[in-house]
Amino acid sequence: MTKGTFKKLGESTKPMYGPRALLVCGFTPLEQEKVMKLLNNIQFADISVTFATAEDADQHLDELFTRPDQSGRNDECLNEQMSMK
């Protein structure tokens, strides 16, 4: 495994493929509400959000990102379920 780094993205002529979407993991239903309010406040309300649940651990990203907006919301989050095992 290699050490990863983050790089700030800016405007580019290089196309990005796939839908504009966020995958949110590890938040309680109360925290999920705060995430949605934050996205609305920073004018990202038009971006589809998928909340990962414990059942999603073996799913591929392409399947998760094609789900309806806010799917998994108010379900037990992936982080809580995985830590209970």
C-alpha positions in Angstrom: 0.0 0.0 0.0 1.3 3.5 -0.8 0.9 6.6 1.2 -1.9 8.7 -0.4 -2.1 12.5 -0.5 -4.8 14.9 -1.2 -4.6 17.5 -4.0 -6.9 20.5 -4.3 -8.9 20.4 -7.5 -9.6 23.5 -9.5 -11.0 24.2 -12.9 -9.6 21.9 -15.6 -10.1 21.1 -19.2 -9.8 17.4 -18.4 -13.2 15.9 -18.2 -14.4 14.0 -15.2 -16.7 11.1 -15.7 -19.7 10.0 -13.8 -22.4 11.8 -11.9 -21.6 14.6 -9.4 -22.3 12.9 -6.1 -21.2 12.5 -2.5 -20.8 9.3 -0.6 -21.2 10.0 3.1 -20.0 7.4 5.6 -19.9 7.2 9.4 -22.5 9.7 10.5 -25.5 9.2 12.8 -28.9 10.3 11.6 -28.6 13.6 13.6 -25.2 14.2 12.1 -26.6 13.4 8.6 -29.1 16.2 9.1 -26.2 18.6 9.8 -24.4 17.4 6.7 -27.4 18.1 4.6 -27.8 21.6 6.1 -24.1 22.3 5.5 -24.4 21.3 1.8 -27.5 23.5 1.4 -25.6 26.5 3.0 -22.6 26.1 0.7 -24.9 25.8 -2.3 -24.3 22.1 -2.9 -27.9 21.2 -2.5 -28.1 20.1 -6.1 -25.5 17.3 -5.6 -26.9 13.8 -5.0 -25.9 12.4 -1.6 -25.8 8.7 -0.7 -25.4 7.7 2.9 -23.5 4.4 3.3 -25.1 1.8 5.5 -23.8 -1.4 7.1 -25.3 -3.3 4.2 -23.2 -1.3 1.7 -19.8 -2.6 2.9 -19.4 -4.9 -0.1 -21.0 -2.7 -2.8 -19.2 -1.1 -5.7 -19.0 2.6 -5.9 -20.8 2.7 -9.2 -23.8 1.0 -7.6 -23.8 3.4 -4.7 -23.6 6.5 -6.8 -26.6 5.4 -9.0 -28.9 5.2 -6.0 -31.6 7.9 -5.5 -30.6 11.1 -3.8 -30.3 10.7 0.0 -30.7 6.9 0.0 -29.5 5.4 3.2 -30.4 8.6 5.1 -31.5 8.0 8.7 -30.3 4.4 8.6 -27.6 3.1 10.8 -24.3 4.4 9.4 -21.6 2.1 8.2 -19.1 3.2 10.8 -21.4 2.5 13.8 -22.3 -1.0 12.5 -18.7 -2.0 11.6 -17.4 -1.0 15.1 -20.1 -3.2 16.8 -18.8 -6.4 15.1 
